Amino acid sequence: MRRSGIAAWLVLVGLAAPFPATAACAPRAFDGASFTVCAFDPRRDDIRLFWKGGDDRPFGSLGALADALQKRGERLVFAMNAGMFREDQSPVGLYIENGRRLRGVDTRDGGASNFRMKPNGVFWIGDGVAGVAETGRYLADRPPARYATQSGPMLVIDGRIHPKIRPDGTSAKIRNGVGVDDHGQVTFAIADAPVTFDVFARLFRDGLGARDALFLDGSLSSLYAPELRRDDELLPIGPIVGVVSRPAVGSN
């Protein structure tokens, strides 16, 4: 019988030591649309969430985060906006960074925002493991999250498309999201041109093999992928997900 929910991810934690992250982004065509897809393994790649810098102000852009990390001797190899935010660039819903819960979970109903197109969900990262879970399941199982961001709607839930995403939907936007497959691989995707929720959800389920996937944002969706010479600077943005590489010990 298949392990259900978050518990399935916990068995994926490996003992392999982390190594510097490598380029992992590539173009991907699906159902007549074009995307950029970036895949990482949380057992090896250092996936983190970022919101504010040392001055307690939001980074606000992917480039600003890359510059701040460079000053600390780290290299940003990938970044993407990681959820919806308020006018002050604070996250909407749950936000955990480096083990500290900076914003609480939002379970309210109502409103026209995509965030409240229930069920919404949480993308979380632990030590060597990551997952995407519907918000209620996340709260029930409480995974060992060192980082977490809440957004919505869920795109794929346990292999099924979100029940409110319709194949005949006509709203098309630039969208970005994250999915996790049965092997624990984390895959981020951003549309290169406007797409509907249905096409985007099926990309994750049918094109990328994600058992669970979460919509992160639209319209302001941005990508930092230096190997593709891409640094989207749509301003401002709130929380950011990034993959960080540190120089090897003894390197110059």
Backbone bond lengths (Angstrom), bond angles and torsions (degrees), N, CA, C in turn:
res aa  C-N    CA-C-N  psi(-1)  N-CA   C-N-CA  omega(-1)  CA-C   N-CA-C  phi
1 M - - - 1.458 - - 1.523 109.27 -
2 R 1.337 117.89 138.86 1.454 122.30 -177.14 1.518 110.14 -70.34
3 R 1.361 115.84 135.29 1.452 119.16 173.14 1.515 108.87 -64.48
4 S 1.320 117.54 139.98 1.451 120.79 -176.71 1.515 110.63 -103.08
5 G 1.350 114.53 154.93 1.437 121.42 169.02 1.511 114.51 60.92
6 I 1.327 114.08 -152.12 1.456 121.89 -173.16 1.508 112.01 -66.69
7 A 1.321 118.17 -28.94 1.459 120.22 -177.73 1.516 111.95 -56.17
8 A 1.338 116.39 -30.77 1.464 119.64 -179.28 1.516 111.61 -62.79
9 W 1.350 117.19 -32.31 1.447 118.75 -177.05 1.531 111.40 -75.00
10 L 1.306 117.93 -27.23 1.451 120.14 -172.80 1.519 112.48 -67.37
11 V 1.331 117.66 -25.32 1.460 119.79 179.39 1.513 111.98 -78.30
12 L 1.346 116.78 -4.95 1.452 120.10 -176.07 1.521 112.62 -90.63
13 V 1.328 118.27 -3.64 1.448 120.44 -178.07 1.519 109.42 -65.64
14 G 1.320 117.60 123.84 1.458 121.09 -179.31 1.511 111.21 -102.48
15 L 1.323 115.96 171.63 1.452 121.80 179.79 1.514 111.98 -101.76
16 A 1.334 116.61 0.95 1.461 119.47 -177.86 1.521 110.48 -66.76
17 A 1.316 116.48 139.06 1.459 120.84 178.88 1.521 109.60 -72.47
18 P 1.356 118.17 142.86 1.458 120.46 178.65 1.524 110.90 -63.08
19 F 1.325 116.47 150.92 1.453 120.61 173.43 1.519 107.54 -132.83
20 P 1.319 118.95 162.66 1.456 119.98 -176.65 1.525 112.07 -55.56
21 A 1.323 116.02 133.64 1.457 120.64 -178.44 1.523 110.57 -65.93
22 T 1.305 115.81 148.46 1.455 121.34 179.28 1.527 109.19 -116.41
23 A 1.326 115.48 166.15 1.454 120.73 179.33 1.519 109.99 -59.57
24 A 1.310 116.36 136.81 1.459 119.32 -174.72 1.518 112.10 -145.34
25 C 1.324 118.57 23.53 1.461 122.05 -177.74 1.524 110.75 -109.21
26 A 1.316 115.47 143.02 1.456 120.14 -179.06 1.517 109.89 -156.23
27 P 1.329 117.79 153.93 1.469 120.35 175.01 1.519 110.71 -69.18
28 R 1.322 115.69 151.14 1.464 120.45 179.93 1.530 108.38 -146.31
29 A 1.320 116.78 129.53 1.462 121.84 175.51 1.518 108.89 -99.48
30 F 1.336 116.17 140.74 1.457 120.82 177.76 1.517 109.13 -154.77
31 D 1.312 116.41 125.98 1.469 123.17 174.95 1.530 111.99 50.86
32 G 1.317 115.69 42.70 1.457 120.57 176.52 1.516 114.70 80.49
33 A 1.312 117.86 1.47 1.459 121.72 179.99 1.517 109.95 -115.03
34 S 1.336 116.38 158.23 1.459 120.77 -179.74 1.529 110.57 -114.81
35 F 1.322 114.78 141.37 1.463 121.78 -176.88 1.525 108.74 -137.09
36 T 1.318 115.46 164.74 1.450 122.10 165.56 1.519 107.04 -114.35
37 V 1.324 116.50 127.66 1.461 122.58 -173.87 1.526 108.82 -120.78
38 C 1.318 116.40 134.61 1.469 122.72 -179.27 1.523 108.56 -128.98
39 A 1.328 117.72 123.26 1.462 122.30 -175.26 1.523 111.04 -118.00
40 F 1.356 115.05 140.35 1.460 121.31 -178.78 1.521 109.73 -142.21
41 D 1.333 114.11 155.74 1.456 121.80 178.55 1.529 107.75 -110.75
42 P 1.336 118.70 113.87 1.476 120.11 -176.67 1.512 113.91 -64.89
43 R 1.339 117.41 -15.45 1.462 119.38 176.19 1.518 111.81 -74.50
44 R 1.323 116.10 -17.40 1.457 120.85 -176.83 1.517 113.28 -125.23
45 D 1.304 117.26 -32.31 1.460 121.26 -174.62 1.528 110.91 -98.14
46 D 1.313 115.70 142.20 1.464 123.02 -176.68 1.524 109.39 -89.21
47 I 1.334 115.85 91.10 1.461 122.55 -178.35 1.530 108.04 -96.12
48 R 1.323 116.35 127.40 1.459 120.65 -178.08 1.531 110.77 -136.77
49 L 1.328 114.81 165.87 1.458 121.75 170.89 1.521 108.68 -112.44
50 F 1.336 115.44 146.43 1.456 122.40 -178.93 1.526 109.63 -135.77
51 W 1.306 115.26 144.20 1.463 120.57 175.17 1.527 110.46 -133.90
52 K 1.344 117.26 -60.90 1.456 121.97 -176.54 1.524 111.61 -115.21
53 G 1.339 114.74 154.64 1.446 120.99 176.00 1.513 111.80 -93.69
54 G 1.334 115.89 -168.14 1.450 120.93 -177.88 1.519 113.58 -65.27
55 D 1.335 117.81 -20.40 1.454 121.51 178.34 1.524 112.46 -88.39
56 D 1.341 116.47 8.35 1.461 123.63 179.01 1.533 112.11 64.88
57 R 1.313 116.37 23.41 1.463 121.58 175.23 1.517 109.10 -113.04
58 P 1.341 118.03 144.87 1.469 119.45 178.66 1.521 111.83 -57.14
59 F 1.331 115.82 143.12 1.465 118.81 175.36 1.525 110.11 -59.33
60 G 1.324 116.52 -43.92 1.459 120.27 172.93 1.506 116.19 81.81
61 S 1.342 117.49 -20.39 1.464 120.41 178.98 1.515 109.22 -154.59
62 L 1.314 115.85 158.30 1.462 120.87 179.54 1.520 110.81 -68.69
63 G 1.309 116.94 -37.68 1.449 120.50 179.37 1.522 112.32 -64.51
64 A 1.334 116.80 -38.69 1.460 120.52 178.55 1.525 110.73 -63.43
65 L 1.331 116.44 -38.96 1.460 119.80 177.00 1.528 110.26 -64.67
66 A 1.326 117.83 -44.06 1.463 121.31 179.69 1.531 110.52 -59.32
67 D 1.321 117.40 -42.21 1.460 120.92 179.61 1.522 111.50 -65.06
68 A 1.345 116.78 -41.89 1.461 120.80 -179.01 1.524 111.16 -64.56
69 L 1.320 116.98 -41.40 1.463 120.27 179.14 1.524 111.36 -67.11
70 Q 1.319 116.43 -38.56 1.467 119.79 179.26 1.519 110.92 -59.91
71 K 1.313 117.80 -37.67 1.458 121.66 178.67 1.528 111.65 -66.10
72 R 1.350 116.01 -22.93 1.463 120.89 178.57 1.524 111.70 -93.76
73 G 1.328 117.51 6.12 1.449 120.52 179.91 1.509 113.85 81.15
74 E 1.322 117.41 20.59 1.458 122.06 178.44 1.523 109.54 -118.53
75 R 1.324 115.44 158.88 1.468 119.81 -178.67 1.526 109.71 -122.99
76 L 1.318 116.02 128.83 1.458 121.81 176.67 1.520 108.63 -84.22
77 V 1.330 117.68 116.55 1.462 120.52 -178.08 1.527 111.87 -101.04
78 F 1.318 116.41 -12.17 1.468 121.63 178.59 1.516 108.12 -162.86
79 A 1.335 117.27 145.32 1.461 120.99 171.30 1.524 109.65 -157.38
80 M 1.318 114.49 154.73 1.458 122.00 -179.96 1.531 107.42 -156.35
81 N 1.321 116.90 147.96 1.464 117.51 175.00 1.527 108.77 -63.43
82 A 1.330 115.61 142.85 1.472 120.11 -165.40 1.519 113.67 -121.25
83 G 1.312 117.53 38.03 1.453 119.18 175.55 1.515 112.22 136.19
84 M 1.309 114.61 170.39 1.459 120.79 -177.00 1.523 110.48 -78.21
85 F 1.332 115.30 159.60 1.452 119.64 -174.87 1.525 110.17 -149.36
86 R 1.336 114.11 161.04 1.459 121.41 -179.76 1.530 110.33 -87.68
87 E 1.329 116.27 -178.94 1.456 120.89 -177.21 1.527 112.32 -60.48
88 D 1.352 116.74 -29.61 1.462 119.87 178.43 1.528 112.32 -87.27
89 Q 1.321 116.70 10.66 1.465 125.17 179.19 1.525 113.29 70.80
90 S 1.316 117.25 15.23 1.466 120.73 175.98 1.523 109.83 -81.77
91 P 1.324 118.02 146.42 1.471 121.07 -177.02 1.521 112.55 -63.49
92 V 1.305 115.58 144.81 1.469 121.66 170.59 1.528 106.87 -89.12
93 G 1.317 117.36 119.03 1.457 120.37 179.38 1.509 113.31 88.53
94 L 1.331 115.62 -167.29 1.456 122.58 -174.23 1.525 111.59 -57.72
95 Y 1.339 114.90 134.70 1.454 119.40 174.13 1.521 108.31 -147.87
96 I 1.344 115.66 119.58 1.463 123.22 178.28 1.515 107.83 -120.57
97 E 1.324 116.82 130.42 1.453 121.19 178.74 1.521 109.99 -131.83
98 N 1.322 115.96 121.93 1.462 122.90 179.55 1.532 111.39 51.70
99 G 1.326 115.23 43.57 1.454 121.58 175.91 1.512 115.38 84.43
100 R 1.320 118.84 -4.34 1.466 122.24 -179.45 1.525 110.21 -104.88
101 R 1.322 115.98 126.73 1.466 119.91 176.81 1.523 108.22 -83.60
102 L 1.321 115.74 109.58 1.458 121.71 -177.10 1.524 112.58 -95.47
103 R 1.316 117.33 -21.24 1.458 122.50 174.96 1.522 108.41 -142.37
104 G 1.328 116.50 142.83 1.451 121.26 -178.30 1.509 112.81 -84.98
105 V 1.323 115.77 165.23 1.465 121.62 -179.61 1.519 110.39 -68.21
106 D 1.321 116.91 145.23 1.470 123.54 179.14 1.521 108.03 -113.70
107 T 1.323 116.39 112.73 1.470 121.11 -179.89 1.525 111.82 -112.98
108 R 1.321 117.90 14.54 1.463 120.83 -177.92 1.527 112.05 -67.88
109 D 1.310 114.40 151.92 1.465 121.56 174.91 1.522 109.38 -101.02
110 G 1.324 114.94 171.48 1.450 120.04 174.05 1.509 112.81 89.93
111 G 1.327 114.53 170.34 1.457 120.06 -178.74 1.514 111.40 87.57
112 A 1.331 114.23 161.26 1.463 119.70 -175.51 1.522 112.77 -101.17
113 S 1.323 118.05 2.61 1.461 119.73 -175.85 1.524 110.86 -73.28
114 N 1.326 115.45 154.19 1.461 120.15 175.93 1.522 111.25 -61.01
115 F 1.333 116.78 -31.05 1.461 121.03 -179.31 1.525 111.22 -56.02
116 R 1.333 117.00 -37.28 1.470 121.02 -176.28 1.527 112.51 -98.05
117 M 1.317 116.49 18.71 1.459 120.92 172.51 1.535 106.25 -83.00
118 K 1.325 115.49 80.85 1.466 121.87 -171.17 1.529 111.39 -64.85
119 P 1.344 117.65 145.77 1.453 124.74 -2.65 1.522 112.99 -80.24
120 N 1.351 113.95 139.95 1.453 118.69 169.32 1.529 108.47 -96.57
121 G 1.317 117.70 -171.36 1.453 116.62 -172.71 1.512 114.24 -158.13
122 V 1.317 115.22 -176.36 1.461 123.15 -176.36 1.530 109.08 -131.70
123 F 1.316 115.29 131.21 1.462 121.45 167.82 1.519 106.52 -98.76
124 W 1.340 116.17 125.08 1.463 120.04 -176.19 1.521 110.66 -131.07
125 I 1.331 114.62 153.45 1.457 122.14 -178.54 1.523 107.74 -132.94
126 G 1.330 115.95 128.43 1.457 121.48 174.67 1.516 110.44 -114.63
127 D 1.298 117.33 -159.41 1.460 121.74 177.45 1.522 109.36 -83.19
128 G 1.331 115.94 101.26 1.455 121.08 179.62 1.505 115.46 78.17
129 V 1.309 117.93 14.68 1.459 121.51 -176.74 1.523 109.00 -153.61
130 A 1.323 116.08 152.02 1.459 121.13 177.80 1.519 108.81 -149.59
131 G 1.317 116.60 162.00 1.457 119.77 179.68 1.509 112.18 -160.46
132 V 1.302 115.16 164.13 1.460 123.81 170.14 1.516 106.56 -122.04
133 A 1.321 117.38 129.50 1.454 120.73 -177.55 1.520 110.52 -141.45
134 E 1.316 115.90 143.04 1.466 121.27 170.78 1.528 107.42 -56.58
135 T 1.326 117.33 143.51 1.460 121.54 -171.24 1.528 112.80 -55.44
136 G 1.326 117.64 -44.78 1.457 120.34 179.93 1.517 112.25 -61.77
137 R 1.330 116.88 -39.70 1.462 120.44 178.88 1.523 110.74 -69.28
138 Y 1.331 115.79 -37.87 1.466 119.16 176.98 1.530 110.49 -60.10
139 L 1.325 116.50 -45.71 1.463 120.13 -178.96 1.516 111.86 -66.81
140 A 1.324 117.27 -32.58 1.468 120.63 -179.61 1.523 111.85 -74.09
141 D 1.332 117.10 -37.68 1.461 120.81 -174.35 1.522 114.23 -95.38
142 R 1.345 117.55 -24.68 1.461 123.06 177.91 1.533 112.85 46.57
143 P 1.324 117.75 72.90 1.465 120.06 179.48 1.526 110.75 -68.37
144 P 1.322 118.39 164.10 1.465 122.07 -179.83 1.524 110.75 -77.64
145 A 1.308 116.99 72.30 1.460 121.79 -173.33 1.520 111.36 -86.14
146 R 1.303 115.46 122.51 1.462 120.75 171.02 1.519 110.12 -87.30
147 Y 1.326 115.01 -28.62 1.454 122.49 175.20 1.528 107.95 -134.92
148 A 1.341 116.79 147.18 1.469 119.79 176.38 1.521 109.19 -160.40
149 T 1.323 115.51 143.50 1.455 121.37 174.82 1.523 108.77 -139.05
150 Q 1.317 115.92 134.72 1.459 121.75 -179.83 1.526 109.05 -99.56
151 S 1.324 116.16 137.56 1.449 120.85 177.41 1.525 107.95 -152.42
152 G 1.304 116.58 -172.85 1.441 118.98 179.71 1.517 112.27 -178.27
153 P 1.315 114.14 157.17 1.470 126.51 8.24 1.532 112.32 -86.19
154 M 1.334 115.21 167.86 1.451 119.16 163.81 1.529 107.41 -60.95
155 L 1.314 116.72 143.73 1.461 120.91 175.28 1.524 110.83 -95.51
156 V 1.332 115.15 -45.50 1.467 122.02 179.77 1.525 107.53 -130.35
157 I 1.328 116.09 132.77 1.461 122.15 -178.97 1.516 108.27 -126.64
158 D 1.320 116.26 109.55 1.461 121.28 179.15 1.526 111.02 52.35
159 G 1.329 116.46 42.71 1.459 122.15 176.69 1.514 115.59 85.08
160 R 1.318 117.59 2.29 1.467 120.84 -179.57 1.517 110.41 -117.89
161 I 1.322 115.93 142.40 1.456 121.19 177.04 1.533 109.36 -66.94
162 H 1.321 116.16 141.03 1.469 122.25 176.10 1.531 109.71 -44.57
163 P 1.334 118.38 131.57 1.479 120.60 -173.78 1.521 114.62 -62.60
164 K 1.338 118.61 -20.42 1.465 119.96 -178.76 1.521 112.39 -96.37
165 I 1.317 117.71 -1.17 1.461 120.45 175.81 1.527 108.08 -86.57
166 R 1.315 115.88 118.15 1.457 120.85 -173.49 1.535 111.17 -104.05
167 P 1.330 116.26 140.27 1.477 119.41 178.23 1.522 113.14 -61.53
168 D 1.341 117.36 -25.33 1.460 120.30 -178.37 1.529 112.82 -96.03
169 G 1.330 117.29 13.25 1.457 120.23 177.80 1.524 111.09 -62.81
170 T 1.336 116.33 145.07 1.464 120.11 -174.25 1.531 113.17 -114.72
171 S 1.317 118.08 -8.89 1.467 120.59 -179.32 1.528 109.60 -72.69
172 A 1.320 116.56 116.59 1.466 121.51 -178.03 1.520 109.54 -119.19
173 K 1.333 116.11 129.07 1.461 122.26 179.74 1.528 109.57 -145.43
174 I 1.331 115.66 162.46 1.456 119.35 165.83 1.518 106.69 -66.76
175 R 1.330 118.02 128.21 1.461 121.08 -175.84 1.526 109.47 -133.91
176 N 1.336 115.58 151.61 1.463 119.18 172.18 1.518 109.77 -135.77
177 G 1.327 115.99 153.20 1.452 120.26 -176.53 1.514 111.22 -162.36
178 V 1.345 114.97 -177.62 1.458 121.63 -177.57 1.517 109.24 -140.92
179 G 1.327 115.72 142.69 1.461 121.31 176.89 1.517 110.37 -137.26
180 V 1.325 115.93 157.56 1.458 122.02 177.61 1.522 108.03 -131.09
181 D 1.338 116.69 132.86 1.458 119.40 -177.85 1.528 110.95 -96.87
182 D 1.321 116.43 -177.58 1.462 121.55 -176.28 1.522 113.14 -68.66
183 H 1.329 117.53 -12.91 1.459 121.28 178.04 1.527 112.10 -96.56
184 G 1.336 116.61 1.15 1.453 120.66 178.54 1.508 114.90 87.41
185 Q 1.328 118.40 2.06 1.457 120.31 178.82 1.522 109.99 -72.92
186 V 1.317 115.92 137.40 1.461 122.90 179.34 1.523 108.40 -100.64
187 T 1.321 116.56 126.70 1.458 121.03 -178.67 1.519 109.72 -124.89
188 F 1.313 115.90 125.95 1.458 122.85 175.49 1.525 107.89 -104.30
189 A 1.328 115.84 146.45 1.462 119.56 178.40 1.522 109.29 -142.92
190 I 1.327 114.72 145.85 1.452 121.50 175.03 1.519 107.74 -136.41
191 A 1.318 116.60 136.95 1.459 120.83 179.66 1.524 109.68 -76.07
192 D 1.311 116.73 140.48 1.462 121.08 177.71 1.522 112.00 -86.15
193 A 1.320 116.58 -15.16 1.464 123.49 175.82 1.528 106.58 -148.28
194 P 1.329 118.48 161.23 1.466 120.24 -176.26 1.528 112.84 -55.49
195 V 1.354 115.39 135.71 1.466 122.47 176.88 1.521 109.30 -136.01
196 T 1.330 115.88 160.32 1.456 120.35 176.57 1.528 110.01 -81.35
197 F 1.334 115.35 164.64 1.462 120.07 175.59 1.526 110.86 -59.62
198 D 1.331 117.11 -37.99 1.462 120.32 -177.42 1.523 111.44 -62.76
199 V 1.324 117.15 -47.83 1.465 120.06 179.07 1.521 110.30 -62.66
200 F 1.331 116.76 -41.14 1.460 120.44 -178.17 1.525 111.02 -66.30
201 A 1.321 117.02 -42.40 1.467 120.08 178.99 1.527 111.13 -65.16
202 R 1.332 117.43 -41.67 1.459 119.91 -179.66 1.523 112.09 -69.62
203 L 1.342 116.71 -28.72 1.467 118.90 173.13 1.525 109.72 -56.13
204 F 1.329 116.71 -48.52 1.459 119.84 -178.10 1.526 111.41 -66.69
205 R 1.318 117.24 -45.66 1.467 118.98 -176.02 1.526 112.58 -73.99
206 D 1.322 116.73 -51.67 1.459 120.58 -171.68 1.527 113.00 -92.27
207 G 1.331 116.90 -32.26 1.452 119.79 -178.08 1.518 114.12 -89.73
208 L 1.342 116.61 -31.77 1.459 120.35 -174.53 1.522 113.34 -115.83
209 G 1.319 117.82 -4.30 1.461 121.42 175.68 1.513 114.71 70.86
210 A 1.328 117.42 25.12 1.464 120.44 180.00 1.528 110.38 -78.18
211 R 1.324 115.59 127.92 1.464 120.54 175.49 1.521 111.10 -75.86
212 D 1.331 115.53 -32.20 1.463 122.37 177.37 1.522 107.78 -138.57
213 A 1.324 116.76 139.52 1.459 121.10 -179.03 1.519 109.42 -147.17
214 L 1.330 115.15 149.34 1.458 121.90 -174.26 1.523 110.47 -129.90
215 F 1.316 115.91 133.82 1.460 122.17 172.47 1.525 108.57 -74.04
216 L 1.323 116.99 131.02 1.457 120.52 179.37 1.522 112.39 -98.95
217 D 1.333 117.81 -46.65 1.460 119.20 178.56 1.521 109.81 -171.10
218 G 1.300 114.78 174.43 1.453 122.15 177.06 1.516 109.61 -143.45
219 S 1.309 117.02 163.83 1.469 124.44 179.10 1.526 112.11 69.63
220 L 1.341 118.43 -54.49 1.464 121.08 177.12 1.527 111.97 -93.28
221 S 1.296 117.84 10.26 1.464 121.55 -178.96 1.528 110.57 -54.39
222 S 1.326 115.89 128.72 1.466 121.26 -173.73 1.518 110.31 -136.27
223 L 1.331 115.81 152.74 1.461 121.77 -179.70 1.526 109.92 -136.35
224 Y 1.334 114.41 137.67 1.459 122.06 170.42 1.521 106.97 -116.65
225 A 1.323 116.65 114.05 1.467 122.25 -178.94 1.524 107.50 -144.87
226 P 1.345 117.22 88.06 1.468 119.47 -173.60 1.518 114.54 -59.56
227 E 1.365 117.78 -29.46 1.463 117.92 179.61 1.520 111.94 -68.85
228 L 1.337 116.19 -19.09 1.458 121.17 174.64 1.525 111.47 -99.40
229 R 1.325 115.97 5.32 1.466 122.38 -176.22 1.522 110.47 55.12
230 R 1.315 114.67 45.04 1.462 119.67 -176.87 1.525 109.96 -122.37
231 D 1.306 115.45 126.40 1.459 122.94 176.54 1.518 107.69 -143.72
232 D 1.328 116.86 85.16 1.459 121.52 -179.59 1.527 108.72 -69.30
233 E 1.303 117.06 131.12 1.463 120.52 -178.48 1.526 110.27 -123.30
234 L 1.324 115.58 58.80 1.456 120.82 172.94 1.523 107.05 -82.79
235 L 1.318 116.89 122.80 1.465 121.52 -171.62 1.526 111.30 -118.79
236 P 1.347 115.78 152.87 1.464 125.64 -13.90 1.525 109.66 -88.46
237 I 1.339 117.37 167.15 1.457 121.33 172.00 1.524 108.80 -127.86
238 G 1.325 116.06 163.56 1.454 122.10 -178.93 1.513 111.39 -100.43
239 P 1.340 118.16 -116.60 1.465 120.32 -178.41 1.530 111.91 -64.39
240 I 1.324 114.55 148.13 1.465 122.57 -176.73 1.519 108.88 -130.03
241 V 1.333 116.68 139.08 1.467 120.88 170.06 1.518 107.61 -104.67
242 G 1.325 115.91 134.72 1.452 119.56 -178.36 1.513 112.12 -141.60
243 V 1.316 116.15 157.27 1.460 122.83 173.09 1.517 106.81 -114.96
244 V 1.337 115.32 129.13 1.459 121.67 -169.61 1.520 110.09 -117.35
245 S 1.318 115.72 140.37 1.454 122.42 175.17 1.510 109.06 -119.25
246 R 1.336 115.59 137.30 1.455 120.53 174.50 1.523 108.74 -108.43
247 P 1.339 117.45 147.36 1.475 119.11 177.31 1.525 110.53 -59.39
248 A 1.322 116.02 144.70 1.451 120.25 178.39 1.532 110.08 -63.76
249 V 1.311 116.44 146.21 1.462 121.63 179.91 1.521 109.55 -58.85
250 G 1.330 116.49 129.06 1.454 120.76 178.82 1.513 114.76 90.96
251 S 1.375 116.38 -4.43 1.464 118.80 179.84 1.521 110.06 -79.75
252 N 1.330 115.81 157.96 1.463 120.79 179.78 1.511 110.16 -98.75
